């Protein structure tokens, strides 16, 4: 005969249930993520402003949802997986047409123009030429525009400084800005009113230090976003997650004002350059359909970064973006 134990009473044959009031413990947050408004005109967006850990809606407020920027490249990609290239095959030769397709066909709320062709180890496109392309894209879109350099400090200093000048007043989001070029690019952002992406290599202390330097230079807090640097799924993302988590803990519970900035994660190129995203079904049949694999790798990476505190995600495949937008909607339901 079954025996059930309820509280301290021994009961046979019958099970009694009762509702017990449970009070969920809550953290007392003393900090708040700063709000940053990007773009110009009628489609500006504000990110940040949360007063609790990511999506902990029972503890605080998240006034602005995370946003997704769709990638556009300034030159036709040569090494993309077929699944990633397929939605944009008809526009990859023209970054302006590519950006417009992202808006009209996929309802992009932000665009990220990757100036990959400026890389000195690649095409080494001149700074002036790349800045002119950025201006054409900026004039063609009415959503906030991120202009992302090649990652070479010296070349980015020349290119992004010129982008700031040619696109004066459009409140672009310019990056990556590092310790070696923040003065040159920062001066342009101050003078021509753009937002900067402060980028450091997966380290909380380095991120704080760069934010301090930008503040000392005179960049207003409302014009700073932070790139903590990220890897793709299975390629060091746990390090990125830990750093972002510590960043948010310091910002929200330790009142560290120089870490209270929205986070940007440039994840798409990190995901799609991995061998797992590029392997065909013939090369590795055990991994299943390569299109679904790549899309899910990008979507899962994005969700992980959202849970770590990302405010802006830079993504590539429309289906991955759709999945992540659905997840954001579900997480924001109270």
C-alpha positions as CSV (number, residue, x, y, z in Angstrom):
1,X,0.0,0.0,0.0
2,X,1.5,3.4,-1.0
3,X,2.5,5.8,1.7
4,X,2.7,9.5,1.2
5,X,4.3,12.1,3.5
6,X,2.8,15.5,3.5
7,X,4.3,17.9,6.0
8,X,4.7,15.8,9.1
9,X,1.6,13.8,8.8
10,X,1.6,10.1,7.7
11,X,-1.2,9.5,5.3
12,X,-2.3,6.2,3.6
13,X,-4.3,5.8,0.5
14,X,-5.1,9.4,0.0
15,X,-2.9,12.3,-1.2
16,X,-3.7,15.8,0.0
17,X,-2.3,18.8,-1.8
18,X,-2.4,22.4,-0.8
19,X,-1.2,25.7,-2.2
20,X,1.8,27.1,-0.4
21,X,2.7,30.8,-0.9
22,X,6.3,31.1,-2.0
23,X,8.0,34.5,-2.2
24,X,10.7,34.6,-4.9
25,X,13.9,36.2,-3.5
26,X,14.9,39.3,-5.3
27,X,18.2,41.1,-5.8
28,X,18.4,44.8,-4.8
29,X,19.9,46.4,-7.8
30,X,21.6,49.8,-7.2
31,X,22.7,50.5,-10.8
32,X,21.2,51.1,-14.2
33,X,22.4,50.6,-17.7
34,X,22.7,53.9,-19.5
35,X,20.3,54.6,-22.4
36,X,21.9,55.3,-25.8
37,X,19.8,56.6,-28.8
38,X,21.1,55.7,-32.2
39,X,20.2,56.8,-35.7
40,X,18.6,60.0,-37.0
41,X,15.1,60.9,-38.2
42,X,11.9,59.1,-37.4
43,X,13.4,55.6,-37.0
44,X,15.9,56.3,-34.2
45,X,16.2,53.5,-31.6
46,X,17.1,53.5,-27.9
47,X,18.9,50.7,-26.3
48,X,19.9,50.0,-22.7
49,X,18.0,51.4,-19.7
50,X,17.5,48.1,-17.9
51,X,17.6,48.0,-14.1
52,X,18.0,44.2,-13.6
53,X,19.9,41.2,-15.0
54,X,18.8,40.2,-18.6
55,X,15.1,39.5,-18.8
56,X,14.6,39.3,-15.0
57,X,11.4,41.2,-15.4
58,X,10.2,40.2,-12.0
59,X,13.0,42.2,-10.5
60,X,13.2,45.4,-12.5
61,X,12.5,47.1,-15.8
62,X,13.7,46.5,-19.4
63,X,12.3,49.6,-21.2
64,X,14.0,48.8,-24.5
65,X,14.2,45.4,-26.2
66,X,17.4,44.1,-27.6
67,X,17.9,45.0,-31.3
68,X,19.3,43.1,-34.2
69,X,21.4,44.7,-37.0
70,X,21.6,42.8,-40.3
71,X,25.1,42.6,-41.9
72,X,26.0,44.2,-45.2
73,X,29.5,43.9,-46.7
74,X,31.3,46.6,-48.7
75,X,32.6,43.9,-51.1
76,X,31.2,40.6,-52.4
77,X,32.1,37.8,-49.9
78,X,34.3,35.1,-51.2
79,X,34.3,32.5,-48.5
80,X,30.7,32.4,-47.2
81,X,28.8,29.2,-46.7
82,X,26.2,28.6,-49.4
83,X,23.4,28.8,-46.9
84,X,24.5,32.3,-45.7
85,X,25.1,33.6,-49.2
86,X,21.8,32.4,-50.8
87,X,19.4,35.1,-49.4
88,X,21.7,37.9,-50.8
89,X,23.0,36.4,-54.1
90,X,21.4,39.1,-56.2
91,X,22.8,42.1,-54.2
92,X,26.2,41.1,-52.8
93,X,27.9,43.2,-55.5
94,X,26.2,46.4,-54.4
95,X,26.2,47.3,-50.6
96,X,23.5,49.9,-51.2
97,X,21.2,47.4,-52.8
98,X,22.1,44.9,-50.2
99,X,21.1,47.3,-47.4
100,X,17.9,48.2,-49.1
101,X,17.0,44.5,-49.5
102,X,17.6,43.9,-45.8
103,X,15.1,46.6,-45.0
104,X,12.4,45.8,-47.6
105,X,12.6,42.0,-47.7
106,X,13.6,41.3,-44.1
107,X,12.3,44.3,-42.2
108,X,15.8,45.1,-40.7
109,X,15.6,47.5,-37.8
110,X,19.3,48.2,-38.0
111,X,22.0,47.7,-40.6
112,X,25.7,46.9,-40.0
113,X,28.1,47.8,-42.8
114,X,31.2,45.7,-42.5
115,X,34.2,47.5,-44.2
116,X,36.0,44.3,-44.6
117,X,37.7,45.3,-47.8
118,X,39.8,47.9,-46.0
119,X,41.9,45.2,-44.4
120,X,45.6,45.8,-45.2
121,X,46.0,42.0,-45.4
122,X,43.2,41.7,-47.9
123,X,41.9,44.1,-50.6
124,X,43.4,47.1,-48.7
125,X,40.7,49.4,-50.1
126,X,41.7,53.1,-49.5
127,X,40.1,54.8,-46.6
128,X,38.6,57.5,-48.7
129,X,36.9,55.0,-51.0
130,X,35.5,53.0,-48.2
131,X,34.2,56.1,-46.5
132,X,32.4,57.1,-49.7
133,X,30.7,53.7,-49.7
134,X,29.7,54.2,-46.1
135,X,28.2,57.6,-47.0
136,X,26.2,56.1,-49.9
137,X,24.7,53.4,-47.6
138,X,24.0,55.9,-44.9
139,X,22.1,58.1,-47.4
140,X,20.1,55.0,-48.7
141,X,18.8,53.7,-45.4
142,X,16.5,55.3,-42.8
143,X,17.3,52.9,-40.0
144,X,20.3,53.2,-37.6
145,X,23.5,52.3,-39.3
146,X,26.6,50.6,-37.7
147,X,29.8,51.1,-39.7
148,X,32.3,48.4,-38.6
149,X,36.0,48.7,-39.6
150,X,38.4,45.9,-40.5
151,X,40.0,45.6,-37.0
152,X,43.3,47.0,-38.0
153,X,43.9,49.9,-35.6
154,X,45.8,52.2,-37.9
155,X,43.6,51.6,-41.0
156,X,40.4,51.9,-38.9
157,X,41.7,55.2,-37.5
158,X,42.0,56.7,-41.0
159,X,38.8,55.1,-42.4
160,X,36.4,55.6,-39.5
161,X,37.6,59.1,-38.9
162,X,36.7,60.0,-42.5
163,X,33.4,58.2,-42.2
164,X,32.6,60.4,-39.2
165,X,33.2,63.5,-41.3
166,X,31.4,62.4,-44.5
167,X,28.3,61.3,-42.5
168,X,28.1,64.3,-40.1
169,X,24.9,64.5,-38.2
170,X,23.6,61.0,-39.0
171,X,24.4,59.6,-35.6
172,X,26.1,56.5,-37.0
173,X,27.5,53.8,-34.7
174,X,31.2,53.6,-35.4
175,X,33.5,50.8,-34.4
176,X,35.5,49.0,-33.3
177,X,37.4,51.6,-31.3
178,X,40.4,50.4,-29.3
179,X,43.0,51.9,-27.0
180,X,45.4,52.5,-29.9
181,X,43.0,54.6,-32.0
182,X,40.3,55.9,-29.7
183,X,41.7,59.5,-29.8
184,X,41.5,59.8,-33.6
185,X,38.1,58.2,-34.0
186,X,36.8,59.6,-30.8
187,X,37.6,63.2,-31.9
188,X,35.6,62.6,-35.1
189,X,32.6,61.2,-33.2
190,X,32.6,64.2,-30.8
191,X,32.9,66.7,-33.6
192,X,30.3,65.1,-36.0
193,X,28.0,63.6,-33.3
194,X,28.3,59.8,-33.8
195,X,28.1,56.9,-31.3
196,X,31.2,54.8,-30.7
197,X,31.7,51.1,-30.1
198,X,34.4,50.6,-27.5
199,X,36.0,47.3,-28.2
200,X,38.3,45.3,-25.9
201,X,39.4,41.6,-26.0
202,X,37.2,39.7,-23.5
203,X,38.3,41.4,-20.3
204,X,36.2,43.5,-17.9
205,X,39.1,45.6,-16.6
206,X,40.2,46.5,-20.1
207,X,36.6,47.4,-21.1
208,X,36.3,49.7,-18.1
209,X,39.7,51.3,-18.8
210,X,38.7,52.1,-22.4
211,X,35.4,53.6,-21.3
212,X,37.3,55.8,-18.8
213,X,39.7,57.0,-21.6
214,X,36.7,57.8,-23.9
215,X,35.1,59.8,-21.1
216,X,38.3,61.7,-20.4
217,X,38.5,62.5,-24.1
218,X,35.1,64.1,-23.9
219,X,32.9,61.4,-25.5
220,X,29.4,61.8,-23.8
221,X,28.1,58.6,-22.0
222,X,25.1,58.7,-24.4
223,X,27.5,58.1,-27.3
224,X,29.2,55.0,-26.1
225,X,28.4,51.3,-26.7
226,X,30.6,48.4,-25.6
227,X,31.9,45.5,-27.6
228,X,33.1,42.8,-25.2
229,X,34.3,40.6,-28.1
230,X,32.6,37.3,-28.7
231,X,33.2,33.9,-30.3
232,X,30.8,31.6,-32.0
233,X,29.0,28.6,-30.5
234,X,31.7,26.1,-29.4
235,X,34.5,28.5,-30.1
236,X,35.1,30.3,-26.8
237,X,31.7,31.7,-26.3
238,X,31.8,30.7,-22.6
239,X,34.6,33.2,-22.1
240,X,32.5,35.9,-23.6
241,X,29.5,34.9,-21.5
242,X,31.5,35.1,-18.3
243,X,33.0,38.5,-19.1
244,X,29.6,39.9,-20.1
245,X,28.0,38.4,-16.9
246,X,30.7,40.0,-14.7
247,X,30.3,43.3,-16.6
248,X,26.5,43.3,-15.8
249,X,27.1,42.4,-12.2
250,X,29.5,45.3,-11.7
251,X,27.2,47.7,-13.5
252,X,24.0,46.7,-11.7
253,X,25.0,45.6,-8.2
254,X,28.3,47.3,-7.6
255,X,27.4,50.8,-9.1
256,X,30.4,50.8,-11.5
257,X,29.4,53.7,-13.7
258,X,32.1,53.0,-16.3
259,X,30.6,49.6,-17.1
260,X,26.9,50.8,-17.3
261,X,26.8,50.9,-21.1
262,X,24.8,48.8,-23.6
263,X,26.6,45.8,-25.1
264,X,27.1,45.1,-28.8
265,X,27.9,41.6,-30.1
266,X,29.3,41.2,-33.6
267,X,28.5,37.5,-33.7
268,X,27.6,36.5,-37.3
269,X,31.1,36.5,-38.8
270,X,32.3,34.5,-35.8
271,X,29.7,31.8,-36.3
272,X,29.8,31.5,-40.1
273,X,33.6,31.3,-40.3
274,X,33.7,28.1,-38.3
275,X,34.2,24.8,-40.1
276,X,31.0,23.4,-38.7
277,X,29.0,26.2,-40.4
278,X,30.8,25.6,-43.7
279,X,31.0,21.8,-44.0
280,X,28.7,20.3,-46.6
281,X,26.5,17.3,-46.1
282,X,28.9,15.3,-48.3
283,X,31.9,16.3,-46.3
284,X,30.3,15.5,-42.9
285,X,26.9,13.7,-43.3
286,X,26.7,13.1,-39.5
287,X,26.1,16.8,-38.9
288,X,22.9,16.9,-40.9
289,X,21.5,19.5,-43.2
290,X,24.2,22.3,-43.5
291,X,21.6,25.1,-43.9
292,X,19.7,24.2,-40.7
293,X,23.0,23.7,-38.9
294,X,24.4,27.1,-39.8
295,X,21.1,28.9,-39.0
296,X,20.8,27.2,-35.6
297,X,24.4,27.8,-34.7
298,X,23.9,31.5,-35.3
299,X,20.5,31.6,-33.5
300,X,21.8,29.7,-30.5
301,X,24.9,31.9,-30.3
302,X,22.7,35.0,-30.3
303,X,20.4,33.7,-27.6
304,X,23.3,32.9,-25.4
305,X,24.6,36.4,-25.8
306,X,21.2,37.9,-25.1
307,X,21.0,36.0,-21.8
308,X,24.5,37.3,-21.0
309,X,23.3,40.9,-21.5
310,X,23.6,41.9,-25.1
311,X,21.6,44.9,-26.2
312,X,22.6,44.9,-30.0
313,X,23.2,41.7,-32.0
314,X,24.9,41.8,-35.4
315,X,23.5,38.9,-37.4
316,X,23.5,37.5,-40.9
317,X,20.9,34.9,-41.9
318,X,17.2,36.1,-42.1
319,X,15.9,32.8,-40.7
320,X,18.3,32.9,-37.7
321,X,17.2,36.5,-37.1
322,X,13.5,35.4,-37.2
323,X,14.1,32.7,-34.6
324,X,15.9,35.1,-32.3
325,X,13.2,37.8,-32.6
326,X,10.7,35.2,-31.6
327,X,12.7,34.3,-28.6
328,X,13.1,37.9,-27.6
329,X,9.3,38.3,-27.8
330,X,8.8,35.2,-25.6
331,X,11.3,36.3,-23.0
332,X,9.7,39.8,-22.7
333,X,6.2,38.4,-22.0
334,X,5.3,39.0,-18.4
